[in-house]
């Protein structure tokens, strides 16, 4: 099928970008969205033009590396899907597809569709680990965790950090991401010990990175490939208020 | 936002319950409502509450401006092609716009009743209370004035529909059972407040 593309091209953060029009005549509906971009890049190489740079890694929907705005929606038209798991069968012959990078002040464009999401890593670094040296792995049954708690922690921990929540939020808030990490650690006994310091450090880091406020529009949950629940945000607010109230200095 | 918002939500209930006296038969409503206005005007506690109320409205609006500015900064470059609206409700994205409509309405509303009752000389009724009832009835004599009020109440309704449950989230209610309870309570609350306030001007317009 024939596909028309309008793709954001930008050399670097220092230069201005623009939407550039491309056309692909032989796109198979079985192709993944990223394979379609590969096809376009091959045609650019043959014409000795600079290829379109975009983030991708596993192409299995689990690494969180890929992610672009497709026709104005994070990860495209399908619900709870990563960009790599979107296929060209979701589009029709003759369609025009608009492709842009995830946009937020905290996600500066590196080139074209490639962005720097180091701000999310810094939130994790600010408190999302356990500082005690645990030595060898302990006996698995030594630390009892009930099944519902393990499942709830896993639900939160399934966040792949793609940044679609930030990109789709009208306030560019990273609350869904941060709250998922906070919940995951707070629920399990290993993380429970430092939950107070952690929530304060991670929320402060989130603000320092320049993310916006959450106004509970719930758009993030709709676009999240892992269906992370917005209730984690409420839980983070609870944890944060409690930590603020109880901290000693 | 949540703290001031919920305080204003609570005030709306008291305000509406008081106003429902306007729906009584005209003679009875006049006596009853003027007595009620006089009661409020003469009470020091009510005076203090009214100043706290005014401060809450200002704090609510100022804080909204601050977080909007922060969000605008956080957004960076705008999308060239944006269909993100499909993933959230219109009112949740336009709380600022709805709030502005309500703020403009409040200025008109305070000028209509608060200014008139507190800063002008007024006719007294048979009991010797200021005749606020006649001021209210006269105000809703004009259809376009009723329309201004009705439009403002619709804006208020959409503002509350998002604001009520959003405030609970900000305060940290995350248990799924109570989250749903808050959501349904918010719907009933919004229907009661919006319906009640919308009914009064229409009733007065058609009955006088």
HADDOCK unambig.tbl for C-alpha pairs under 7 A between the chains (distance, minus, plus):
assign (segid A and resid 71 and name CA) (segid B and resid 81 and name CA) 6.73 0.50 0.50
assign (segid A and resid 71 and name CA) (segid B and resid 83 and name CA) 6.94 0.50 0.50
assign (segid A and resid 72 and name CA) (segid B and resid 81 and name CA) 5.25 0.50 0.50
assign (segid A and resid 72 and name CA) (segid B and resid 82 and name CA) 4.16 0.50 0.50
assign (segid A and resid 72 and name CA) (segid B and resid 83 and name CA) 4.31 0.50 0.50
assign (segid A and resid 72 and name CA) (segid B and resid 84 and name CA) 6.00 0.50 0.50
assign (segid A and resid 73 and name CA) (segid B and resid 83 and name CA) 5.79 0.50 0.50
assign (segid A and resid 73 and name CA) (segid B and resid 84 and name CA) 5.47 0.50 0.50
assign (segid A and resid 98 and name CA) (segid B and resid 81 and name CA) 6.88 0.50 0.50
assign (segid A and resid 103 and name CA) (segid B and resid 75 and name CA) 6.97 0.50 0.50
assign (segid A and resid 103 and name CA) (segid B and resid 76 and name CA) 6.93 0.50 0.50
assign (segid A and resid 103 and name CA) (segid B and resid 77 and name CA) 6.58 0.50 0.50
assign (segid A and resid 104 and name CA) (segid B and resid 74 and name CA) 6.03 0.50 0.50
assign (segid A and resid 104 and name CA) (segid B and resid 75 and name CA) 4.65 0.50 0.50
assign (segid A and resid 104 and name CA) (segid B and resid 76 and name CA) 5.17 0.50 0.50
assign (segid A and resid 105 and name CA) (segid B and resid 74 and name CA) 5.04 0.50 0.50
assign (segid A and resid 105 and name CA) (segid B and resid 75 and name CA) 5.51 0.50 0.50
assign (segid A and resid 105 and name CA) (segid B and resid 76 and name CA) 4.33 0.50 0.50
assign (segid A and resid 106 and name CA) (segid B and resid 74 and name CA) 6.92 0.50 0.50
assign (segid A and resid 168 and name CA) (segid B and resid 84 and name CA) 6.17 0.50 0.50
assign (segid A and resid 171 and name CA) (segid B and resid 71 and name CA) 4.60 0.50 0.50
assign (segid A and resid 171 and name CA) (segid B and resid 72 and name CA) 6.91 0.50 0.50
assign (segid A and resid 171 and name CA) (segid B and resid 74 and name CA) 6.76 0.50 0.50
assign (segid A and resid 171 and name CA) (segid B and resid 75 and name CA) 6.31 0.50 0.50
assign (segid A and resid 172 and name CA) (segid B and resid 71 and name CA) 6.65 0.50 0.50
assign (segid A and resid 172 and name CA) (segid B and resid 74 and name CA) 5.82 0.50 0.50
assign (segid A and resid 172 and name CA) (segid B and resid 75 and name CA) 5.43 0.50 0.50
assign (segid A and resid 210 and name CA) (segid B and resid 74 and name CA) 5.69 0.50 0.50
assign (segid A and resid 211 and name CA) (segid B and resid 74 and name CA) 5.31 0.50 0.50
assign (segid A and resid 212 and name CA) (segid B and resid 70 and name CA) 6.02 0.50 0.50
assign (segid A and resid 212 and name CA) (segid B and resid 71 and name CA) 4.53 0.50 0.50
assign (segid A and resid 212 and name CA) (segid B and resid 74 and name CA) 5.30 0.50 0.50
assign (segid A and resid 213 and name CA) (segid B and resid 67 and name CA) 6.52 0.50 0.50
assign (segid A and resid 213 and name CA) (segid B and resid 71 and name CA) 6.39 0.50 0.50
assign (segid A and resid 216 and name CA) (segid B and resid 166 and name CA) 5.78 0.50 0.50
assign (segid A and resid 217 and name CA) (segid B and resid 88 and name CA) 5.81 0.50 0.50
assign (segid A and resid 217 and name CA) (segid B and resid 92 and name CA) 5.20 0.50 0.50
assign (segid A and resid 217 and name CA) (segid B and resid 93 and name CA) 6.49 0.50 0.50
assign (segid A and resid 218 and name CA) (segid B and resid 88 and name CA) 6.29 0.50 0.50
assign (segid A and resid 219 and name CA) (segid B and resid 87 and name CA) 4.92 0.50 0.50
assign (segid A and resid 219 and name CA) (segid B and resid 88 and name CA) 4.93 0.50 0.50
assign (segid A and resid 222 and name CA) (segid B and resid 87 and name CA) 5.98 0.50 0.50
assign (segid A and resid 231 and name CA) (segid B and resid 174 and name CA) 5.28 0.50 0.50
assign (segid A and resid 234 and name CA) (segid B and resid 169 and name CA) 4.79 0.50 0.50
assign (segid A and resid 234 and name CA) (segid B and resid 170 and name CA) 6.09 0.50 0.50
assign (segid A and resid 234 and name CA) (segid B and resid 172 and name CA) 4.38 0.50 0.50
assign (segid A and resid 234 and name CA) (segid B and resid 173 and name CA) 5.81 0.50 0.50
assign (segid A and resid 234 and name CA) (segid B and resid 174 and name CA) 5.06 0.50 0.50
assign (segid A and resid 235 and name CA) (segid B and resid 172 and name CA) 5.53 0.50 0.50
assign (segid A and resid 235 and name CA) (segid B and resid 173 and name CA) 6.91 0.50 0.50
assign (segid A and resid 235 and name CA) (segid B and resid 174 and name CA) 5.25 0.50 0.50
assign (segid A and resid 237 and name CA) (segid B and resid 170 and name CA) 6.02 0.50 0.50
assign (segid A and resid 237 and name CA) (segid B and resid 171 and name CA) 6.37 0.50 0.50
assign (segid A and resid 237 and name CA) (segid B and resid 172 and name CA) 4.87 0.50 0.50
assign (segid A and resid 238 and name CA) (segid B and resid 171 and name CA) 6.47 0.50 0.50
assign (segid A and resid 238 and name CA) (segid B and resid 172 and name CA) 4.09 0.50 0.50
